[in-house]
Amino acid sequence: MDLDPEARELMQAIRAHIDSLPACERLNALLKFVAVMLDYLTREQVLSIRAEMIETFGELQLSEALNLLDGHLALRELQGERE
């Protein structure tokens, strides 16, 4: 998905807002953001966000979310969706 400049700016503003939240609220906000945007993100974007989440929060805190992301990506592959 190639975002137009306005959409890219909006996504960056949302991420900046999430990053400004107290640490205890960031993970939940990021997971909600990804859940809403999942159908609009490319495989590469999902993988990039996944890696960033692991780096920031660790795999232990994210095990359920990672399973959902991985399952979503596997389903995309099975359905033959474009990346």
PDB file of N, CA, C and O in Angstrom:
ATOM      1  N   MET A   1       0.841  -1.169   0.000  1.00  0.00           N
ATOM      2  CA  MET A   1       0.000   0.000   0.000  1.00  0.00           C
ATOM      3  C   MET A   1       0.881   1.224   0.000  1.00  0.00           C
ATOM      4  O   MET A   1       1.684   1.425   0.911  1.00  0.00           O
ATOM      5  N   ASP A   2       0.732   2.029  -1.006  1.00  0.00           N
ATOM      6  CA  ASP A   2       1.480   3.270  -1.098  1.00  0.00           C
ATOM      7  C   ASP A   2       0.576   4.399  -0.638  1.00  0.00           C
ATOM      8  O   ASP A   2      -0.397   4.732  -1.315  1.00  0.00           O
ATOM      9  N   LEU A   3       0.882   4.976   0.481  1.00  0.00           N
ATOM     10  CA  LEU A   3       0.035   6.019   1.042  1.00  0.00           C
ATOM     11  C   LEU A   3       0.304   7.360   0.386  1.00  0.00           C
ATOM     12  O   LEU A   3       1.443   7.694   0.057  1.00  0.00           O
ATOM     13  N   ASP A   4      -0.765   8.124   0.201  1.00  0.00           N
ATOM     14  CA  ASP A   4      -0.568   9.482  -0.276  1.00  0.00           C
ATOM     15  C   ASP A   4      -0.025  10.304   0.893  1.00  0.00           C
ATOM     16  O   ASP A   4      -0.130   9.877   2.043  1.00  0.00           O
ATOM     17  N   PRO A   5       0.548  11.468   0.620  1.00  0.00           N
ATOM     18  CA  PRO A   5       1.186  12.257   1.690  1.00  0.00           C
ATOM     19  C   PRO A   5       0.251  12.580   2.858  1.00  0.00           C
ATOM     20  O   PRO A   5       0.682  12.569   4.011  1.00  0.00           O
ATOM     21  N   GLU A   6      -1.010  12.864   2.577  1.00  0.00           N
ATOM     22  CA  GLU A   6      -1.954  13.188   3.647  1.00  0.00           C
ATOM     23  C   GLU A   6      -2.196  11.987   4.555  1.00  0.00           C
ATOM     24  O   GLU A   6      -2.223  12.127   5.778  1.00  0.00           O
ATOM     25  N   ALA A   7      -2.371  10.806   3.962  1.00  0.00           N
ATOM     26  CA  ALA A   7      -2.584   9.596   4.754  1.00  0.00           C
ATOM     27  C   ALA A   7      -1.337   9.239   5.554  1.00  0.00           C
ATOM     28  O   ALA A   7      -1.429   8.823   6.709  1.00  0.00           O
ATOM     29  N   ARG A   8      -0.169   9.407   4.931  1.00  0.00           N
ATOM     30  CA  ARG A   8       1.092   9.127   5.631  1.00  0.00           C
ATOM     31  C   ARG A   8       1.245  10.065   6.838  1.00  0.00           C
ATOM     32  O   ARG A   8       1.681   9.643   7.909  1.00  0.00           O
ATOM     33  N   GLU A   9       0.887  11.321   6.655  1.00  0.00           N
ATOM     34  CA  GLU A   9       0.972  12.303   7.738  1.00  0.00           C
ATOM     35  C   GLU A   9       0.022  11.932   8.883  1.00  0.00           C
ATOM     36  O   GLU A   9       0.378  12.050  10.055  1.00  0.00           O
ATOM     37  N   LEU A  10      -1.181  11.486   8.535  1.00  0.00           N
ATOM     38  CA  LEU A  10      -2.147  11.066   9.539  1.00  0.00           C
ATOM     39  C   LEU A  10      -1.625   9.861  10.315  1.00  0.00           C
ATOM     40  O   LEU A  10      -1.726   9.822  11.542  1.00  0.00           O
ATOM     41  N   MET A  11      -1.071   8.883   9.614  1.00  0.00           N
ATOM     42  CA  MET A  11      -0.525   7.688  10.280  1.00  0.00           C
ATOM     43  C   MET A  11       0.616   8.090  11.221  1.00  0.00           C
ATOM     44  O   MET A  11       0.718   7.568  12.331  1.00  0.00           O
ATOM     45  N   GLN A  12       1.464   9.007  10.780  1.00  0.00           N
ATOM     46  CA  GLN A  12       2.574   9.455  11.628  1.00  0.00           C
ATOM     47  C   GLN A  12       2.064  10.202  12.858  1.00  0.00           C
ATOM     48  O   GLN A  12       2.627  10.073  13.946  1.00  0.00           O
ATOM     49  N   ALA A  13       1.004  10.978  12.684  1.00  0.00           N
ATOM     50  CA  ALA A  13       0.422  11.698  13.819  1.00  0.00           C
ATOM     51  C   ALA A  13      -0.173  10.725  14.836  1.00  0.00           C
ATOM     52  O   ALA A  13      -0.036  10.921  16.044  1.00  0.00           O
ATOM     53  N   ILE A  14      -0.827   9.685  14.348  1.00  0.00           N
ATOM     54  CA  ILE A  14      -1.395   8.673  15.244  1.00  0.00           C
ATOM     55  C   ILE A  14      -0.280   7.975  16.013  1.00  0.00           C
ATOM     56  O   ILE A  14      -0.370   7.788  17.226  1.00  0.00           O
ATOM     57  N   ARG A  15       0.770   7.593  15.295  1.00  0.00           N
ATOM     58  CA  ARG A  15       1.901   6.927  15.965  1.00  0.00           C
ATOM     59  C   ARG A  15       2.571   7.861  16.968  1.00  0.00           C
ATOM     60  O   ARG A  15       2.971   7.418  18.045  1.00  0.00           O
ATOM     61  N   ALA A  16       2.701   9.137  16.639  1.00  0.00           N
ATOM     62  CA  ALA A  16       3.291  10.095  17.576  1.00  0.00           C
ATOM     63  C   ALA A  16       2.426  10.215  18.832  1.00  0.00           C
ATOM     64  O   ALA A  16       2.939  10.313  19.946  1.00  0.00           O
ATOM     65  N   HIS A  17       1.117  10.205  18.634  1.00  0.00           N
ATOM     66  CA  HIS A  17       0.212  10.270  19.788  1.00  0.00           C
ATOM     67  C   HIS A  17       0.371   9.021  20.656  1.00  0.00           C
ATOM     68  O   HIS A  17       0.451   9.120  21.881  1.00  0.00           O
ATOM     69  N   ILE A  18       0.418   7.860  20.029  1.00  0.00           N
ATOM     70  CA  ILE A  18       0.613   6.613  20.785  1.00  0.00           C
ATOM     71  C   ILE A  18       1.920   6.679  21.562  1.00  0.00           C
ATOM     72  O   ILE A  18       1.974   6.293  22.730  1.00  0.00           O
ATOM     73  N   ASP A  19       2.975   7.168  20.914  1.00  0.00           N
ATOM     74  CA  ASP A  19       4.278   7.255  21.575  1.00  0.00           C
ATOM     75  C   ASP A  19       4.282   8.243  22.739  1.00  0.00           C
ATOM     76  O   ASP A  19       5.122   8.146  23.633  1.00  0.00           O
ATOM     77  N   SER A  20       3.343   9.199  22.730  1.00  0.00           N
ATOM     78  CA  SER A  20       3.287  10.200  23.804  1.00  0.00           C
ATOM     79  C   SER A  20       2.490   9.714  25.013  1.00  0.00           C
ATOM     80  O   SER A  20       2.509  10.357  26.062  1.00  0.00           O
ATOM     81  N   LEU A  21       1.795   8.593  24.879  1.00  0.00           N
ATOM     82  CA  LEU A  21       1.007   8.058  25.989  1.00  0.00           C
ATOM     83  C   LEU A  21       1.919   7.518  27.091  1.00  0.00           C
ATOM     84  O   LEU A  21       3.080   7.195  26.838  1.00  0.00           O
ATOM     85  N   PRO A  22       1.398   7.422  28.299  1.00  0.00           N
ATOM     86  CA  PRO A  22       2.182   6.777  29.363  1.00  0.00           C
ATOM     87  C   PRO A  22       2.561   5.361  28.931  1.00  0.00           C
ATOM     88  O   PRO A  22       1.802   4.698  28.223  1.00  0.00           O
ATOM     89  N   ALA A  23       3.712   4.915  29.350  1.00  0.00           N
ATOM     90  CA  ALA A  23       4.243   3.615  28.922  1.00  0.00           C
ATOM     91  C   ALA A  23       3.250   2.477  29.135  1.00  0.00           C
ATOM     92  O   ALA A  23       3.169   1.563  28.314  1.00  0.00           O
ATOM     93  N   CYS A  24       2.503   2.526  30.217  1.00  0.00           N
ATOM     94  CA  CYS A  24       1.567   1.437  30.520  1.00  0.00           C
ATOM     95  C   CYS A  24       0.385   1.399  29.558  1.00  0.00           C
ATOM     96  O   CYS A  24      -0.320   0.391  29.507  1.00  0.00           O
ATOM     97  N   GLU A  25       0.145   2.466  28.792  1.00  0.00           N
ATOM     98  CA  GLU A  25      -0.974   2.529  27.852  1.00  0.00           C
ATOM     99  C   GLU A  25      -0.558   2.316  26.398  1.00  0.00           C
ATOM    100  O   GLU A  25      -1.406   2.066  25.541  1.00  0.00           O
ATOM    101  N   ARG A  26       0.730   2.414  26.117  1.00  0.00           N
ATOM    102  CA  ARG A  26       1.206   2.363  24.728  1.00  0.00           C
ATOM    103  C   ARG A  26       0.911   1.047  24.023  1.00  0.00           C
ATOM    104  O   ARG A  26       0.449   1.047  22.882  1.00  0.00           O
ATOM    105  N   LEU A  27       1.167  -0.052  24.673  1.00  0.00           N
ATOM    106  CA  LEU A  27       0.976  -1.352  24.036  1.00  0.00           C
ATOM    107  C   LEU A  27      -0.475  -1.544  23.633  1.00  0.00           C
ATOM    108  O   LEU A  27      -0.759  -1.950  22.506  1.00  0.00           O
ATOM    109  N   ASN A  28      -1.388  -1.258  24.536  1.00  0.00           N
ATOM    110  CA  ASN A  28      -2.810  -1.427  24.234  1.00  0.00           C
ATOM    111  C   ASN A  28      -3.228  -0.513  23.075  1.00  0.00           C
ATOM    112  O   ASN A  28      -3.957  -0.943  22.181  1.00  0.00           O
ATOM    113  N   ALA A  29      -2.776   0.727  23.086  1.00  0.00           N
ATOM    114  CA  ALA A  29      -3.118   1.660  22.008  1.00  0.00           C
ATOM    115  C   ALA A  29      -2.538   1.194  20.674  1.00  0.00           C
ATOM    116  O   ALA A  29      -3.209   1.276  19.645  1.00  0.00           O
ATOM    117  N   LEU A  30      -1.307   0.711  20.686  1.00  0.00           N
ATOM    118  CA  LEU A  30      -0.676   0.233  19.457  1.00  0.00           C
ATOM    119  C   LEU A  30      -1.403  -0.992  18.915  1.00  0.00           C
ATOM    120  O   LEU A  30      -1.607  -1.109  17.706  1.00  0.00           O
ATOM    121  N   LEU A  31      -1.790  -1.894  19.792  1.00  0.00           N
ATOM    122  CA  LEU A  31      -2.521  -3.088  19.361  1.00  0.00           C
ATOM    123  C   LEU A  31      -3.870  -2.715  18.758  1.00  0.00           C
ATOM    124  O   LEU A  31      -4.284  -3.303  17.758  1.00  0.00           O
ATOM    125  N   LYS A  32      -4.551  -1.758  19.344  1.00  0.00           N
ATOM    126  CA  LYS A  32      -5.832  -1.311  18.795  1.00  0.00           C
ATOM    127  C   LYS A  32      -5.635  -0.659  17.431  1.00  0.00           C
ATOM    128  O   LYS A  32      -6.416  -0.891  16.508  1.00  0.00           O
ATOM    129  N   PHE A  33      -4.600   0.148  17.307  1.00  0.00           N
ATOM    130  CA  PHE A  33      -4.283   0.801  16.038  1.00  0.00           C
ATOM    131  C   PHE A  33      -4.022  -0.240  14.953  1.00  0.00           C
ATOM    132  O   PHE A  33      -4.563  -0.143  13.851  1.00  0.00           O
ATOM    133  N   VAL A  34      -3.204  -1.220  15.263  1.00  0.00           N
ATOM    134  CA  VAL A  34      -2.882  -2.270  14.290  1.00  0.00           C
ATOM    135  C   VAL A  34      -4.132  -3.061  13.931  1.00  0.00           C
ATOM    136  O   VAL A  34      -4.346  -3.379  12.761  1.00  0.00           O
ATOM    137  N   ALA A  35      -4.957  -3.382  14.919  1.00  0.00           N
ATOM    138  CA  ALA A  35      -6.183  -4.152  14.659  1.00  0.00           C
ATOM    139  C   ALA A  35      -7.099  -3.418  13.687  1.00  0.00           C
ATOM    140  O   ALA A  35      -7.678  -4.031  12.790  1.00  0.00           O
ATOM    141  N   VAL A  36      -7.227  -2.119  13.864  1.00  0.00           N
ATOM    142  CA  VAL A  36      -8.089  -1.326  12.988  1.00  0.00           C
ATOM    143  C   VAL A  36      -7.493  -1.220  11.592  1.00  0.00           C
ATOM    144  O   VAL A  36      -8.217  -1.269  10.598  1.00  0.00           O
ATOM    145  N   MET A  37      -6.182  -1.076  11.517  1.00  0.00           N
ATOM    146  CA  MET A  37      -5.507  -0.829  10.242  1.00  0.00           C
ATOM    147  C   MET A  37      -5.078  -2.095   9.510  1.00  0.00           C
ATOM    148  O   MET A  37      -4.610  -2.010   8.374  1.00  0.00           O
ATOM    149  N   LEU A  38      -5.222  -3.255  10.120  1.00  0.00           N
ATOM    150  CA  LEU A  38      -4.677  -4.495   9.583  1.00  0.00           C
ATOM    151  C   LEU A  38      -5.057  -4.750   8.125  1.00  0.00           C
ATOM    152  O   LEU A  38      -4.210  -5.154   7.328  1.00  0.00           O
ATOM    153  N   ASP A  39      -6.297  -4.524   7.778  1.00  0.00           N
ATOM    154  CA  ASP A  39      -6.735  -4.778   6.412  1.00  0.00           C
ATOM    155  C   ASP A  39      -6.178  -3.767   5.404  1.00  0.00           C
ATOM    156  O   ASP A  39      -6.217  -4.011   4.198  1.00  0.00           O
ATOM    157  N   TYR A  40      -5.671  -2.655   5.884  1.00  0.00           N
ATOM    158  CA  TYR A  40      -5.170  -1.602   5.000  1.00  0.00           C
ATOM    159  C   TYR A  40      -3.652  -1.601   4.876  1.00  0.00           C
ATOM    160  O   TYR A  40      -3.096  -0.893   4.036  1.00  0.00           O
ATOM    161  N   LEU A  41      -2.986  -2.385   5.704  1.00  0.00           N
ATOM    162  CA  LEU A  41      -1.524  -2.422   5.702  1.00  0.00           C
ATOM    163  C   LEU A  41      -1.014  -3.527   4.800  1.00  0.00           C
ATOM    164  O   LEU A  41      -1.634  -4.585   4.687  1.00  0.00           O
ATOM    165  N   THR A  42       0.106  -3.282   4.167  1.00  0.00           N
ATOM    166  CA  THR A  42       0.737  -4.318   3.364  1.00  0.00           C
ATOM    167  C   THR A  42       1.409  -5.329   4.295  1.00  0.00           C
ATOM    168  O   THR A  42       1.584  -5.084   5.488  1.00  0.00           O
ATOM    169  N   ARG A  43       1.774  -6.453   3.722  1.00  0.00           N
ATOM    170  CA  ARG A  43       2.482  -7.480   4.491  1.00  0.00           C
ATOM    171  C   ARG A  43       3.759  -6.900   5.101  1.00  0.00           C
ATOM    172  O   ARG A  43       4.069  -7.150   6.266  1.00  0.00           O
ATOM    173  N   GLU A  44       4.489  -6.131   4.310  1.00  0.00           N
ATOM    174  CA  GLU A  44       5.733  -5.540   4.787  1.00  0.00           C
ATOM    175  C   GLU A  44       5.490  -4.574   5.940  1.00  0.00           C
ATOM    176  O   GLU A  44       6.272  -4.533   6.890  1.00  0.00           O
ATOM    177  N   GLN A  45       4.418  -3.800   5.864  1.00  0.00           N
ATOM    178  CA  GLN A  45       4.105  -2.873   6.935  1.00  0.00           C
ATOM    179  C   GLN A  45       3.732  -3.627   8.212  1.00  0.00           C
ATOM    180  O   GLN A  45       4.141  -3.239   9.306  1.00  0.00           O
ATOM    181  N   VAL A  46       2.961  -4.698   8.073  1.00  0.00           N
ATOM    182  CA  VAL A  46       2.591  -5.504   9.233  1.00  0.00           C
ATOM    183  C   VAL A  46       3.848  -6.109   9.865  1.00  0.00           C
ATOM    184  O   VAL A  46       4.003  -6.096  11.086  1.00  0.00           O
ATOM    185  N   LEU A  47       4.737  -6.636   9.031  1.00  0.00           N
ATOM    186  CA  LEU A  47       5.977  -7.225   9.551  1.00  0.00           C
ATOM    187  C   LEU A  47       6.855  -6.175  10.223  1.00  0.00           C
ATOM    188  O   LEU A  47       7.492  -6.451  11.240  1.00  0.00           O
ATOM    189  N   SER A  48       6.888  -4.986   9.662  1.00  0.00           N
ATOM    190  CA  SER A  48       7.675  -3.903  10.248  1.00  0.00           C
ATOM    191  C   SER A  48       7.116  -3.501  11.610  1.00  0.00           C
ATOM    192  O   SER A  48       7.870  -3.335  12.568  1.00  0.00           O
ATOM    193  N   ILE A  49       5.806  -3.345  11.695  1.00  0.00           N
ATOM    194  CA  ILE A  49       5.175  -3.001  12.972  1.00  0.00           C
ATOM    195  C   ILE A  49       5.373  -4.136  13.973  1.00  0.00           C
ATOM    196  O   ILE A  49       5.612  -3.892  15.156  1.00  0.00           O
ATOM    197  N   ARG A  50       5.273  -5.369  13.498  1.00  0.00           N
ATOM    198  CA  ARG A  50       5.473  -6.542  14.358  1.00  0.00           C
ATOM    199  C   ARG A  50       6.877  -6.519  14.971  1.00  0.00           C
ATOM    200  O   ARG A  50       7.042  -6.724  16.174  1.00  0.00           O
ATOM    201  N   ALA A  51       7.870  -6.272  14.143  1.00  0.00           N
ATOM    202  CA  ALA A  51       9.253  -6.225  14.622  1.00  0.00           C
ATOM    203  C   ALA A  51       9.451  -5.077  15.619  1.00  0.00           C
ATOM    204  O   ALA A  51      10.134  -5.231  16.632  1.00  0.00           O
ATOM    205  N   GLU A  52       8.853  -3.943  15.318  1.00  0.00           N
ATOM    206  CA  GLU A  52       8.962  -2.788  16.209  1.00  0.00           C
ATOM    207  C   GLU A  52       8.303  -3.081  17.560  1.00  0.00           C
ATOM    208  O   GLU A  52       8.830  -2.702  18.606  1.00  0.00           O
ATOM    209  N   MET A  53       7.162  -3.750  17.535  1.00  0.00           N
ATOM    210  CA  MET A  53       6.474  -4.100  18.766  1.00  0.00           C
ATOM    211  C   MET A  53       7.317  -5.057  19.605  1.00  0.00           C
ATOM    212  O   MET A  53       7.397  -4.910  20.824  1.00  0.00           O
ATOM    213  N   ILE A  54       7.943  -6.036  18.955  1.00  0.00           N
ATOM    214  CA  ILE A  54       8.798  -6.985  19.681  1.00  0.00           C
ATOM    215  C   ILE A  54       9.975  -6.259  20.304  1.00  0.00           C
ATOM    216  O   ILE A  54      10.326  -6.501  21.459  1.00  0.00           O
ATOM    217  N   GLU A  55      10.581  -5.368  19.536  1.00  0.00           N
ATOM    218  CA  GLU A  55      11.745  -4.621  20.039  1.00  0.00           C
ATOM    219  C   GLU A  55      11.358  -3.750  21.234  1.00  0.00           C
ATOM    220  O   GLU A  55      12.118  -3.632  22.195  1.00  0.00           O
ATOM    221  N   THR A  56      10.188  -3.148  21.169  1.00  0.00           N
ATOM    222  CA  THR A  56       9.759  -2.227  22.220  1.00  0.00           C
ATOM    223  C   THR A  56       9.201  -2.938  23.442  1.00  0.00           C
ATOM    224  O   THR A  56       9.507  -2.558  24.573  1.00  0.00           O
ATOM    225  N   PHE A  57       8.383  -3.971  23.228  1.00  0.00           N
ATOM    226  CA  PHE A  57       7.651  -4.573  24.341  1.00  0.00           C
ATOM    227  C   PHE A  57       8.087  -5.992  24.688  1.00  0.00           C
ATOM    228  O   PHE A  57       7.748  -6.488  25.763  1.00  0.00           O
ATOM    229  N   GLY A  58       8.827  -6.651  23.809  1.00  0.00           N
ATOM    230  CA  GLY A  58       9.260  -8.018  24.065  1.00  0.00           C
ATOM    231  C   GLY A  58       8.213  -9.040  23.661  1.00  0.00           C
ATOM    232  O   GLY A  58       7.012  -8.773  23.717  1.00  0.00           O
ATOM    233  N   GLU A  59       8.676 -10.208  23.256  1.00  0.00           N
ATOM    234  CA  GLU A  59       7.774 -11.253  22.763  1.00  0.00           C
ATOM    235  C   GLU A  59       6.841 -11.788  23.842  1.00  0.00           C
ATOM    236  O   GLU A  59       5.713 -12.181  23.544  1.00  0.00           O
ATOM    237  N   LEU A  60       7.289 -11.806  25.068  1.00  0.00           N
ATOM    238  CA  LEU A  60       6.483 -12.376  26.140  1.00  0.00           C
ATOM    239  C   LEU A  60       5.167 -11.622  26.316  1.00  0.00           C
ATOM    240  O   LEU A  60       4.113 -12.241  26.457  1.00  0.00           O
ATOM    241  N   GLN A  61       5.220 -10.296  26.310  1.00  0.00           N
ATOM    242  CA  GLN A  61       4.013  -9.487  26.462  1.00  0.00           C
ATOM    243  C   GLN A  61       3.111  -9.567  25.237  1.00  0.00           C
ATOM    244  O   GLN A  61       1.916  -9.286  25.325  1.00  0.00           O
ATOM    245  N   LEU A  62       3.672  -9.945  24.107  1.00  0.00           N
ATOM    246  CA  LEU A  62       2.947  -9.879  22.838  1.00  0.00           C
ATOM    247  C   LEU A  62       2.528 -11.230  22.286  1.00  0.00           C
ATOM    248  O   LEU A  62       2.054 -11.296  21.152  1.00  0.00           O
ATOM    249  N   SER A  63       2.681 -12.291  23.029  1.00  0.00           N
ATOM    250  CA  SER A  63       2.489 -13.621  22.445  1.00  0.00           C
ATOM    251  C   SER A  63       1.130 -13.771  21.757  1.00  0.00           C
ATOM    252  O   SER A  63       1.065 -14.291  20.642  1.00  0.00           O
ATOM    253  N   GLU A  64       0.056 -13.333  22.390  1.00  0.00           N
ATOM    254  CA  GLU A  64      -1.262 -13.464  21.774  1.00  0.00           C
ATOM    255  C   GLU A  64      -1.391 -12.566  20.545  1.00  0.00           C
ATOM    256  O   GLU A  64      -1.923 -12.989  19.519  1.00  0.00           O
ATOM    257  N   ALA A  65      -0.909 -11.340  20.645  1.00  0.00           N
ATOM    258  CA  ALA A  65      -0.985 -10.410  19.519  1.00  0.00           C
ATOM    259  C   ALA A  65      -0.156 -10.914  18.343  1.00  0.00           C
ATOM    260  O   ALA A  65      -0.580 -10.799  17.192  1.00  0.00           O
ATOM    261  N   LEU A  66       1.013 -11.467  18.620  1.00  0.00           N
ATOM    262  CA  LEU A  66       1.864 -11.991  17.547  1.00  0.00           C
ATOM    263  C   LEU A  66       1.197 -13.173  16.865  1.00  0.00           C
ATOM    264  O   LEU A  66       1.279 -13.312  15.644  1.00  0.00           O
ATOM    265  N   ASN A  67       0.538 -14.027  17.641  1.00  0.00           N
ATOM    266  CA  ASN A  67      -0.183 -15.150  17.047  1.00  0.00           C
ATOM    267  C   ASN A  67      -1.281 -14.658  16.112  1.00  0.00           C
ATOM    268  O   ASN A  67      -1.479 -15.218  15.034  1.00  0.00           O
ATOM    269  N   LEU A  68      -1.993 -13.613  16.523  1.00  0.00           N
ATOM    270  CA  LEU A  68      -3.039 -13.047  15.673  1.00  0.00           C
ATOM    271  C   LEU A  68      -2.464 -12.429  14.403  1.00  0.00           C
ATOM    272  O   LEU A  68      -3.003 -12.625  13.313  1.00  0.00           O
ATOM    273  N   LEU A  69      -1.373 -11.683  14.544  1.00  0.00           N
ATOM    274  CA  LEU A  69      -0.740 -11.080  13.363  1.00  0.00           C
ATOM    275  C   LEU A  69      -0.243 -12.157  12.409  1.00  0.00           C
ATOM    276  O   LEU A  69      -0.462 -12.074  11.201  1.00  0.00           O
ATOM    277  N   ASP A  70       0.422 -13.160  12.952  1.00  0.00           N
ATOM    278  CA  ASP A  70       0.943 -14.238  12.114  1.00  0.00           C
ATOM    279  C   ASP A  70      -0.194 -15.000  11.434  1.00  0.00           C
ATOM    280  O   ASP A  70      -0.092 -15.374  10.265  1.00  0.00           O
ATOM    281  N   GLY A  71      -1.275 -15.225  12.177  1.00  0.00           N
ATOM    282  CA  GLY A  71      -2.431 -15.899  11.591  1.00  0.00           C
ATOM    283  C   GLY A  71      -3.063 -15.076  10.481  1.00  0.00           C
ATOM    284  O   GLY A  71      -3.470 -15.620   9.454  1.00  0.00           O
ATOM    285  N   HIS A  72      -3.145 -13.767  10.684  1.00  0.00           N
ATOM    286  CA  HIS A  72      -3.695 -12.884   9.652  1.00  0.00           C
ATOM    287  C   HIS A  72      -2.838 -12.934   8.387  1.00  0.00           C
ATOM    288  O   HIS A  72      -3.363 -13.016   7.277  1.00  0.00           O
ATOM    289  N   LEU A  73      -1.521 -12.884   8.564  1.00  0.00           N
ATOM    290  CA  LEU A  73      -0.617 -12.937   7.404  1.00  0.00           C
ATOM    291  C   LEU A  73      -0.717 -14.288   6.698  1.00  0.00           C
ATOM    292  O   LEU A  73      -0.692 -14.344   5.468  1.00  0.00           O
ATOM    293  N   ALA A  74      -0.830 -15.370   7.457  1.00  0.00           N
ATOM    294  CA  ALA A  74      -0.970 -16.698   6.846  1.00  0.00           C
ATOM    295  C   ALA A  74      -2.283 -16.795   6.070  1.00  0.00           C
ATOM    296  O   ALA A  74      -2.322 -17.371   4.983  1.00  0.00           O
ATOM    297  N   LEU A  75      -3.344 -16.240   6.620  1.00  0.00           N
ATOM    298  CA  LEU A  75      -4.630 -16.245   5.936  1.00  0.00           C
ATOM    299  C   LEU A  75      -4.563 -15.450   4.638  1.00  0.00           C
ATOM    300  O   LEU A  75      -5.136 -15.859   3.628  1.00  0.00           O
ATOM    301  N   ARG A  76      -3.874 -14.327   4.661  1.00  0.00           N
ATOM    302  CA  ARG A  76      -3.677 -13.544   3.436  1.00  0.00           C
ATOM    303  C   ARG A  76      -2.996 -14.386   2.364  1.00  0.00           C
ATOM    304  O   ARG A  76      -3.399 -14.375   1.201  1.00  0.00           O
ATOM    305  N   GLU A  77      -1.958 -15.114   2.771  1.00  0.00           N
ATOM    306  CA  GLU A  77      -1.232 -15.960   1.809  1.00  0.00           C
ATOM    307  C   GLU A  77      -2.140 -17.035   1.236  1.00  0.00           C
ATOM    308  O   GLU A  77      -2.128 -17.289   0.031  1.00  0.00           O
ATOM    309  N   LEU A  78      -2.921 -17.662   2.095  1.00  0.00           N
ATOM    310  CA  LEU A  78      -3.831 -18.704   1.632  1.00  0.00           C
ATOM    311  C   LEU A  78      -4.882 -18.151   0.681  1.00  0.00           C
ATOM    312  O   LEU A  78      -5.302 -18.833  -0.254  1.00  0.00           O
ATOM    313  N   GLN A  79      -5.296 -16.944   0.917  1.00  0.00           N
ATOM    314  CA  GLN A  79      -6.307 -16.311   0.069  1.00  0.00           C
ATOM    315  C   GLN A  79      -5.696 -15.725  -1.199  1.00  0.00           C
ATOM    316  O   GLN A  79      -6.412 -15.322  -2.116  1.00  0.00           O
ATOM    317  N   GLY A  80      -4.349 -15.683  -1.242  1.00  0.00           N
ATOM    318  CA  GLY A  80      -3.672 -15.171  -2.419  1.00  0.00           C
ATOM    319  C   GLY A  80      -3.766 -13.676  -2.603  1.00  0.00           C
ATOM    320  O   GLY A  80      -3.710 -13.176  -3.726  1.00  0.00           O
ATOM    321  N   GLU A  81      -3.908 -12.958  -1.500  1.00  0.00           N
ATOM    322  CA  GLU A  81      -3.999 -11.503  -1.582  1.00  0.00           C
ATOM    323  C   GLU A  81      -2.665 -10.912  -1.971  1.00  0.00           C
ATOM    324  O   GLU A  81      -1.607 -11.470  -1.680  1.00  0.00           O
ATOM    325  N   ARG A  82      -2.734  -9.767  -2.636  1.00  0.00           N
ATOM    326  CA  ARG A  82      -1.517  -9.046  -3.007  1.00  0.00           C
ATOM    327  C   ARG A  82      -0.856  -8.494  -1.763  1.00  0.00           C
ATOM    328  O   ARG A  82      -1.519  -8.170  -0.779  1.00  0.00           O
ATOM    329  N   GLU A  83       0.473  -8.390  -1.822  1.00  0.00           N
ATOM    330  CA  GLU A  83       1.225  -7.847  -0.706  1.00  0.00           C
ATOM    331  C   GLU A  83       1.150  -6.374  -0.661  1.00  0.00           C
ATOM    332  O   GLU A  83       1.734  -5.753   0.227  1.00  0.00           O
TER     333      GLU A  83
END
